[in-house]
Structures are given as C-alpha cells and as structure tokens.
Amino acid sequence: MGAAVSSNSPVSYQLLGQSRAADTHPMSPDKDLDVNIASDSPEDLRPKSRGEFQDDTEMEGLTLYEKKALLVNRELNSHGMGKYQWYIFFLCGFGYLVDLLYAQAFGLVEPAIQQEFGFGDKQSGNIFSSFSAGLTAGAFVWGILVDIIGRQYAFNLTVLISSVFGLCLAAPNNYNGILVLTAFVGFGVGGNIPIDTTICLEFLPQNRRFLLALLSLFQPLGVVIACGIAYGFVPFYSCGNGSDGKPLPACSKVAAGAPCCTKSSNFGWRYTLLCIGAICMAIFFLRFVVFHFQESPKFLLYRGRDDKAVEVLQKIAKFNGRESSITLESFEALSTGETSMASPDTNTAILGGGAKQLKQSWGTKFKTEIQRYKMLFGSFTMARLTLLVWVTYAFDYWGFSIAGSFLPKILLLKNSAIHIPVAETYRNFVIIYICGIPGVMLGALMYGIPRIGRKWAMIGSSALMGLSLFLFATVNTEASNVGLNAMEYFFQSMFNAVLYGWTPEVFPAPIRGTAAGVASFWGRLFSIISPLIAASLIVDSLNAPLYLAGGGVFISTIALLLMPYRSLGAQSY
C-alpha cells in the first residue's frame, strides 16, 4: 500500500485503546497526500483479499473496528471524487447555506419587525437569542442522535423542520409568535453543520478532505442570497418614515387613526422570510426525493451491521459506475478468531464486532454506549483537545453571533448619521458578504500548505477577524464602513471554513457526530448569551457590541495557540 492511507490519528488510537505512535497527517508538512495518491494505482488502493491481510503491516495494532474502517477508506480512495461524492458535497453544502441564510436574514429584517411591533431596543436581541436557543438544542440533540439513529434520518429531518417552520414565520401578528417559530427554525438548522461535515468527511477520499473547508463557501453564498432577497423587498415594502422624517411608530404605540406602521405597509420582511423558507423546502426536496442518501458505512460498522455496510459500498460503487471489491468476506477475514478483536481496552474492543456485537445483551450494549462517550476524555491529549475545541467554538460563536445580529443594524445607524440612503446600505451588504467567498477559498488553500496548515490558518484568521471589529468601532466613513465589514466577514469565513472542516477530522466515527455536535452546542449556547448582552450595551454605546464581539474572538485565538499541534488534521476512522 502507498502512504495515502497510512497516516493514523493519535486521537483514534488513544480512544480505542491503542498505544502505538501516530504517523504525521498526510497533508501535514511531512507528507503530501496528493503526491502519494498519484503514485498509487487504483488496484493498489483496493481492499485486499483474505490471505493478504496477514502481511498488511498497516493493520498492526488496530482494533477490529479500525481495520474495517481502513478497508472502507481504501475503497473510497479508489473511487476518487465520483458522482456520488459530488452529490454529497453539494447537498451537504446546502445545509451550510441554510445555516447562514436564516442567521443573516433575522439581522436584516429585525429593524422592520421592531418598527411594526414596537418593542424596545433591549428586546431586539430576543429574536437572535430565540434562534440561538433553537440552534443550541438542535446542535446537542442532532449531534448525539446522528451517532445513535444514523446519518440518514438526521440528514433529511433537519432541513425539513427548518423549512416548515420557516414558511410559517410570515404568519404571526405579534412578536412572541415570531420568537416561538424562530426557535423551531433554529432547532432544525442547528444540526446542519455538525451533521453535514460528518457526512461529507465519511464519504470523501482522503486526498480531497480540503473540500471540507470549501463546504463553507455555501455560508457566504447564503448570506449574499439573504441580503439580495432583503434588498429586493425590505426597502420597498416597509413602513419608512413619517412626515416629520422619523420612522413611523408601531400602531400599538399611538392613538387610533394616527399615522403608524401597519402590517399591510410592512410586508417586506414577510416576503423575505417566505422566500428563504421556500429555498429550504427546495433543498429538502433535492435531498429526499431527487437523491437517495445511503447510510454511512462507518456508522454501520461500529453498530455491527457489516452486511449493510457492504451493501451501501456496492450501491455507491454502482452509482459511480464502478465495482466494489469489498464483500462481507472481506470483513470476516479480519476476525478469524477472538484475538483479532482484542485490544488493551476490552470495553471498546466490541466496536465493529459485526454479528457478534448485534447478539450482545442490552446491558453490554449500554456499557458500550457509555464507553463511547468517554472517548472524548480518553487521554490527557484527548481531554485537552476536547476542552480547547469547546472554548474555541464558544467564543467564535460569541463573536460572530454579535457580528451577524448587530453589524447590519450598526451599519444602518452609522450610515444614517452620514446621510447614506437605506437602499444603498442594503446594496453594500451584498458587497460586504460576497467577500466571504474568497475568504473560504483562501482557508481551503491554506489547509495543506506546509508550516501553515489548519492551525495557523485558524489562528491568523481569527486574530484578524477580531482586529477588524475593533477598528470598525473607531471610524465612520462610507469607505471604512464597507471595507472593515468586508474584512471582518472575509476572515470570519476563512476561520470558520477551516474550523468546521477540521473538527470532525480529529474525532473517530463512533463519537464524531457527538463531538462535533457538543462543540457546536457550546458555541450555540454562548450565542444565546452574547446578543442579550450586546442588546443591553448598544442602548448606551453603538460601538460597545463591536468590542464585545472582538474580545470574544481573541479568546478563540488564544485557545487555538494552546491546541495540540499533532492532532490537527489527523487520519479519520
């Protein structure tokens, strides 16, 4: 075998009870995966026959589950980027699109909603916290469920929930109704990033893992679409100003018959949310009706369903116009006796046990589940990695939640102070958020650059993101407002592209969804708190939320500096 699949994760071995040293990641400075893949023929990447496994030194020291996962890796590597992989990439990318589509939309329509319903500035953060509450619950629930019920159901249900409740958002006649529906939208959206990244990782060949970062291209695309829709509706179908030049008050705040902001004159935000809900429903249709998603083979393997994993691999190969050389006998050849299942940690040895695993008692299966969750703290290095990932996500979300929620409002107010029309400001939103696309592309490019890679790409982009927020607080000209907001979103997109793509790489499949989901949970939890604090600060100082957001992002930078370097970008099982 070539080196293309010989790099093994320190995290994986510690989790599954192994003590052997890990190789360097294929895309680290020491090895170039693309070169090694190119030097191997498709036949070399094919799974081996029963007799050849005894001489396969790459399998030495692996648990039974890891051996089977290695066969799956080799099979998918032999496919390359087939048609099935491209379908998965784009459909998972649409999940990323939905996440930022709604997050940005709420920031864009909130001023119009506030004008119609007349709630105070301190309550303006409630819609963002409601959305974040749903995102938090969704990230936690779907992150855990995806490792229990499988990737297939979660892949479709998350988008269905967000689309159904999203279409209902235009109906309420009061702010509380909007808040309830917003939370349900968030619950559906919350599972998208941890689930979609996990799914994409488990189907991509190893020399195309930089595509995990490119999934984030769909986020600025979602922001641009939201801005474009809002630009087409909100400025032209909103209440506007009264004869005195001030915004019309809510009808609930004035006497009957007085000029006020009526529902009929303020349909712009409703049209915006209806369009976004329709986009989400179209994505669900593509995922559920047009394309038939196969369950992840690695999920099936650690659940003991080897026969189903073989069936899935054969269906994928057929979809790609190839033949799969993996059969049930391929997996059985790895377990010729009980010793093949042995590892220093007998609690985790039963993972990937095939039919034997399925026949275990419920008590044993329950113990297996508990041991699976303990993998997150299976060693000092793993515990350090897990905790620092949580800190990074928490304060990254802290920063960009404030930015997404309040930068549109702050920009509107700053531009109003220098007499820039509302329509021009909404046009500038589109210009600003287009800059996220090259930011993601730079992040993907730096994914495998020697001596930079994932770690320094995240450190540099997060630091510059925080700096741009601080600088925006100190100036107010049209050029600086557009330039610094564009700079912030460029580095925010770059940072999150690498972070989201890297996170599932360092956790093995048995806890991959849980690990990514819990990390997202902490981020979402902090994104509930931060808009509430920012909403109370903006009453006294327009720039206070900017300092609050920038400070949080700098904490993420510090956490990344303390991250175990060798864990970054390791082999995934």
MOMOBEL-V717107 format. One record per residue. RES is the residue in three letters. SS is DSSP state (alpha for helix, beta for strand, coil for the rest). Layout:
RES;SS + RES;SS
This chain:
MET;coil + GLY;coil + ALA;alpha + ALA;alpha + VAL;alpha + SER;coil + SER;coil + ASN;coil + SER;coil + PRO;alpha + VAL;alpha + SER;alpha + TYR;alpha + GLN;alpha + LEU;alpha + LEU;coil + GLY;coil + GLN;coil + SER;coil + ARG;coil + ALA;coil + ALA;coil + ASP;coil + THR;coil + HIS;coil + PRO;coil + MET;coil + SER;coil + PRO;coil + ASP;coil + LYS;coil + ASP;coil + LEU;alpha + ASP;alpha + VAL;alpha + ASN;alpha + ILE;alpha + ALA;alpha + SER;alpha + ASP;coil + SER;coil + PRO;alpha + GLU;alpha + ASP;alpha + LEU;alpha + ARG;coil + PRO;coil + LYS;coil + SER;coil + ARG;alpha + GLY;alpha + GLU;alpha + PHE;alpha + GLN;alpha + ASP;alpha + ASP;coil + THR;alpha + GLU;alpha + MET;alpha + GLU;coil + GLY;coil + LEU;coil + THR;coil + LEU;alpha + TYR;alpha + GLU;alpha + LYS;alpha + LYS;alpha + ALA;alpha + LEU;alpha + LEU;alpha + VAL;alpha + ASN;alpha + ARG;alpha + GLU;alpha + LEU;alpha + ASN;alpha + SER;alpha + HIS;alpha + GLY;coil + MET;coil + GLY;coil + LYS;alpha + TYR;alpha + GLN;alpha + TRP;alpha + TYR;alpha + ILE;alpha + PHE;alpha + PHE;alpha + LEU;alpha + CYS;alpha + GLY;alpha + PHE;alpha + GLY;alpha + TYR;alpha + LEU;alpha + VAL;alpha + ASP;alpha + LEU;alpha + LEU;alpha + TYR;alpha + ALA;alpha + GLN;alpha + ALA;alpha + PHE;alpha + GLY;alpha + LEU;alpha + VAL;alpha + GLU;alpha + PRO;alpha + ALA;alpha + ILE;alpha + GLN;alpha + GLN;alpha + GLU;alpha + PHE;alpha + GLY;coil + PHE;coil + GLY;coil + ASP;alpha + LYS;alpha + GLN;alpha + SER;coil + GLY;coil + ASN;alpha + ILE;alpha + PHE;alpha + SER;alpha + SER;alpha + PHE;alpha + SER;alpha + ALA;alpha + GLY;alpha + LEU;alpha + THR;alpha + ALA;alpha + GLY;alpha + ALA;alpha + PHE;alpha + VAL;alpha + TRP;alpha + GLY;alpha + ILE;alpha + LEU;alpha + VAL;coil + ASP;coil + ILE;coil + ILE;coil + GLY;coil + ARG;alpha + GLN;alpha + TYR;alpha + ALA;alpha + PHE;alpha + ASN;alpha + LEU;alpha + THR;alpha + VAL;alpha + LEU;alpha + ILE;alpha + SER;alpha + SER;alpha + VAL;alpha + PHE;alpha + GLY;alpha + LEU;alpha + CYS;alpha + LEU;coil + ALA;coil + ALA;coil + PRO;coil + ASN;coil + ASN;coil + TYR;alpha + ASN;alpha + GLY;alpha + ILE;alpha + LEU;alpha + VAL;alpha + LEU;alpha + THR;alpha + ALA;alpha + PHE;alpha + VAL;alpha + GLY;alpha + PHE;alpha + GLY;alpha + VAL;alpha + GLY;coil + GLY;coil + ASN;alpha + ILE;alpha + PRO;alpha + ILE;alpha + ASP;alpha + THR;alpha + THR;alpha + ILE;alpha + CYS;alpha + LEU;alpha + GLU;alpha + PHE;alpha + LEU;coil + PRO;coil + GLN;alpha + ASN;alpha + ARG;alpha + ARG;coil + PHE;coil + LEU;alpha + LEU;alpha + ALA;alpha + LEU;alpha + LEU;coil + SER;coil + LEU;alpha + PHE;alpha + GLN;alpha + PRO;alpha + LEU;alpha + GLY;alpha + VAL;alpha + VAL;alpha + ILE;alpha + ALA;alpha + CYS;alpha + GLY;alpha + ILE;alpha + ALA;alpha + TYR;alpha + GLY;alpha + PHE;alpha + VAL;coil + PRO;coil + PHE;coil + TYR;coil + SER;coil + CYS;coil + GLY;coil + ASN;beta + GLY;coil + SER;coil + ASP;coil + GLY;coil + LYS;coil + PRO;beta + LEU;coil + PRO;coil + ALA;beta + CYS;alpha + SER;alpha + LYS;alpha + VAL;coil + ALA;coil + ALA;coil + GLY;coil + ALA;coil + PRO;coil + CYS;coil + CYS;beta + THR;coil + LYS;coil + SER;coil + SER;coil + ASN;coil + PHE;coil + GLY;alpha + TRP;alpha + ARG;alpha + TYR;alpha + THR;alpha + LEU;alpha + LEU;alpha + CYS;alpha + ILE;alpha + GLY;alpha + ALA;alpha + ILE;alpha + CYS;alpha + MET;alpha + ALA;alpha + ILE;alpha + PHE;alpha + PHE;alpha + LEU;alpha + ARG;alpha + PHE;alpha + VAL;alpha + VAL;alpha + PHE;coil + HIS;coil + PHE;coil + GLN;coil + GLU;coil + SER;coil + PRO;alpha + LYS;alpha + PHE;alpha + LEU;alpha + LEU;alpha + TYR;alpha + ARG;coil + GLY;coil + ARG;coil + ASP;alpha + ASP;alpha + LYS;alpha + ALA;alpha + VAL;alpha + GLU;alpha + VAL;alpha + LEU;alpha + GLN;alpha + LYS;alpha + ILE;alpha + ALA;alpha + LYS;alpha + PHE;alpha + ASN;coil + GLY;coil + ARG;coil + GLU;coil + SER;coil + SER;coil + ILE;coil + THR;coil + LEU;alpha + GLU;alpha + SER;alpha + PHE;alpha + GLU;alpha + ALA;coil + LEU;coil + SER;coil + THR;coil + GLY;coil + GLU;alpha + THR;alpha + SER;alpha + MET;alpha + ALA;coil + SER;coil + PRO;coil + ASP;coil + THR;coil + ASN;coil + THR;coil + ALA;coil + ILE;coil + LEU;coil + GLY;coil + GLY;coil + GLY;coil + ALA;alpha + LYS;alpha + GLN;alpha + LEU;alpha + LYS;coil + GLN;coil + SER;coil + TRP;alpha + GLY;alpha + THR;alpha + LYS;alpha + PHE;alpha + LYS;alpha + THR;alpha + GLU;alpha + ILE;alpha + GLN;alpha + ARG;alpha + TYR;alpha + LYS;alpha + MET;alpha + LEU;alpha + PHE;alpha + GLY;coil + SER;coil + PHE;alpha + THR;alpha + MET;alpha + ALA;alpha + ARG;alpha + LEU;alpha + THR;alpha + LEU;alpha + LEU;alpha + VAL;alpha + TRP;alpha + VAL;alpha + THR;alpha + TYR;alpha + ALA;alpha + PHE;alpha + ASP;alpha + TYR;alpha + TRP;alpha + GLY;alpha + PHE;alpha + SER;alpha + ILE;alpha + ALA;alpha + GLY;alpha + SER;alpha + PHE;alpha + LEU;alpha + PRO;alpha + LYS;alpha + ILE;alpha + LEU;alpha + LEU;alpha + LEU;alpha + LYS;alpha + ASN;alpha + SER;alpha + ALA;alpha + ILE;coil + HIS;coil + ILE;coil + PRO;coil + VAL;alpha + ALA;alpha + GLU;alpha + THR;alpha + TYR;alpha + ARG;alpha + ASN;alpha + PHE;alpha + VAL;alpha + ILE;alpha + ILE;alpha + TYR;alpha + ILE;alpha + CYS;alpha + GLY;alpha + ILE;alpha + PRO;alpha + GLY;alpha + VAL;alpha + MET;alpha + LEU;alpha + GLY;alpha + ALA;alpha + LEU;alpha + MET;alpha + TYR;coil + GLY;coil + ILE;coil + PRO;coil + ARG;coil + ILE;coil + GLY;alpha + ARG;alpha + LYS;alpha + TRP;alpha + ALA;alpha + MET;alpha + ILE;alpha + GLY;alpha + SER;alpha + SER;alpha + ALA;alpha + LEU;alpha + MET;alpha + GLY;alpha + LEU;alpha + SER;alpha + LEU;alpha + PHE;alpha + LEU;alpha + PHE;alpha + ALA;coil + THR;coil + VAL;coil + ASN;coil + THR;coil + GLU;alpha + ALA;alpha + SER;alpha + ASN;alpha + VAL;alpha + GLY;alpha + LEU;alpha + ASN;alpha + ALA;alpha + MET;alpha + GLU;alpha + TYR;alpha + PHE;alpha + PHE;alpha + GLN;alpha + SER;alpha + MET;alpha + PHE;alpha + ASN;alpha + ALA;alpha + VAL;alpha + LEU;alpha + TYR;alpha + GLY;alpha + TRP;alpha + THR;alpha + PRO;alpha + GLU;alpha + VAL;alpha + PHE;coil + PRO;coil + ALA;alpha + PRO;alpha + ILE;alpha + ARG;alpha + GLY;alpha + THR;alpha + ALA;alpha + ALA;alpha + GLY;alpha + VAL;alpha + ALA;alpha + SER;alpha + PHE;alpha + TRP;alpha + GLY;alpha + ARG;alpha + LEU;alpha + PHE;alpha + SER;alpha + ILE;alpha + ILE;alpha + SER;alpha + PRO;alpha + LEU;alpha + ILE;alpha + ALA;alpha + ALA;alpha + SER;alpha + LEU;alpha + ILE;alpha + VAL;coil + ASP;coil + SER;coil + LEU;coil + ASN;coil + ALA;alpha + PRO;alpha + LEU;alpha + TYR;alpha + LEU;alpha + ALA;alpha + GLY;alpha + GLY;alpha + GLY;alpha + VAL;alpha + PHE;alpha + ILE;alpha + SER;alpha + THR;alpha + ILE;alpha + ALA;alpha + LEU;alpha + LEU;alpha + LEU;coil + MET;coil + PRO;coil + TYR;alpha + ARG;alpha + SER;alpha + LEU;coil + GLY;coil + ALA;coil + GLN;coil + SER;coil + TYR;coil
